[in-house]
Amino acid sequence: MSFRLSYRADPGNPWFSWQYVRDNSDTILAAVREHASLTGRAVLIAVLIALPLSVLAYWFRPLAGPILAVSGVVYTIPSLALFAFIAPYLGTGTTTVLVGLVLYALLLIVRNVVAGLNQVPPEVGEAAEGMGYGRWGRLFRIDLPLAVPGIVTGVRLATVSTVALVTVGVLVGHGGLGQLIFAGFQNNLYKAEIMTAALLCVALAVVLDLLLVLVARLVTPWSTRRAR
Amino acid sequence: MTVASNPIGQAVVWINDPLNWTNPGGMLDRLGEHLTISALAVALGCLVAWPLGLWLGHLGRGGGLVVLVSNATLAIPTLALLTILPVVFASGFGRTPVVVALAVFAVPPLLANAYTGVRQVDPEALDAARGMGLSGGQLLRRVELPLAVPYLAAGFRTAAVQVIATAALASFVNGGGLGQIIRTGFGIGIAAGGGQIVAGGVLVAGLALLAEVVLGGVERLVTPRPLRRGRQRAGRPRPADATGSA
């Protein structure tokens, strides 16, 4: 247990090197692409599953408890264990990683969408019914648009944590940038490789998060108008 | 293929082999490592986050910092921190960097809950205490701290469960723990090691769920009954719920 810091000690193994980035730009780009595509697909699938689930939980109150409880239990299961359950059945392909990521993203999205739907004021719902909206019309015209802030919060949280979680896919050989981090670790602690991949990971999370904020602004023009 | 050929059957066989429990590097060894690493990491996190959170809450400042810390750690991949810290500590491999890395992930829920716990104290209670002549330090120790205990417990539960879950990843940097069983299984290959992989998964998941249930009970115990009901009715958002994944 020594706490000697080594960050300046080693000129042959710098924290960051453009040389490394230039020489390995193909590998790095491929890793970023895999990382982004895994994240995008996982969040998209999770949204497609989570929205109907949330609407179910919103329409039929008794279902809300079980839906949230089950996704809560899945969320508590450590990622490594989840991949360990899936891999023997689905093999060591991207499918395993995708399924794991989707299961994790589900809870974050469902919980926030349900919260968003529940905070739609009851007067608004009554007014909509009075205007003759049916259940579906009210859902698409009133409830979902008003729940957009909740949906966006859920999707943003899910996206950022999915970006971080993809790296665990190293276990089955599809970890995107995690692949580089792990390779750097095995390659005698090649700091430049570890650092580049880690920074790109965080950058990807930030970029995707900003993109989602932008999309949210575009689909809810009224929210910015009111703020002004 | 006389023995069960599906992964679950293989897992049952693997778990039922006493050697897999008692061997060096068997389940008992790994469980001990896992618990030691997790306990040290949570203790370290508490040592850093609780005083800071309580103090910031007492001052009523730094809410932005608390949110920033939570969001930043959410974006950092666990694997990156686990691999970078062994480089920072020249000791290279071993337990210290793993404990520190896990402690980093324990800090946000502990910090956020300590901060919220102090901030949610009824201002009238604070006024009354001040009127009785309590100084700032006494106020924190005798009024704010006791009233923040339920929040501290909630943060502790979230942090501990998360650390136990994340500790499984320590196996990637040869840090030991139950994750090592899964990694070894993948090392053998899915065809031969499928049972071991699933068995390791069951152990890791079981430990996390067990910790969640036990610490949830502890949280209920230390929350005085009137506060329990009050919190449910008021439906205060618990910041810890939003942070973290493993």
Interface residues (C-beta under 8 A of the other chain):
Chain A: M1 S2 F3 R4 L5 S6 Y7 A9 V73 Y75 T76 I77 P78 S79 L80 A81 L82 F83 A84 F85 A87 P88 Y89 G91 T92 Y104 L108 R111 L157 V160 S161 V163 A164 L165 V166 T167 V168 V170 L171 V172 G175 L177 G178 I181 F182 G184 F185 L189 K191 I194 M195 A197 A198 C201 V202 A205 V206
Chain B: P7 N71 L74 A75 I76 P77 T78 L79 A80 T83 I84 P86 V87 V88 F89 A90 S91 G92 G94 R95 T96 V161 I164 A165 T166 A168 L169 S171 F172 V173 G179 I182 R183 G185 F186 I190 G194 I197 V198 G200 G201 V202 V204 A205 A208 L209 E212 D241 A242 G244 S245 A246
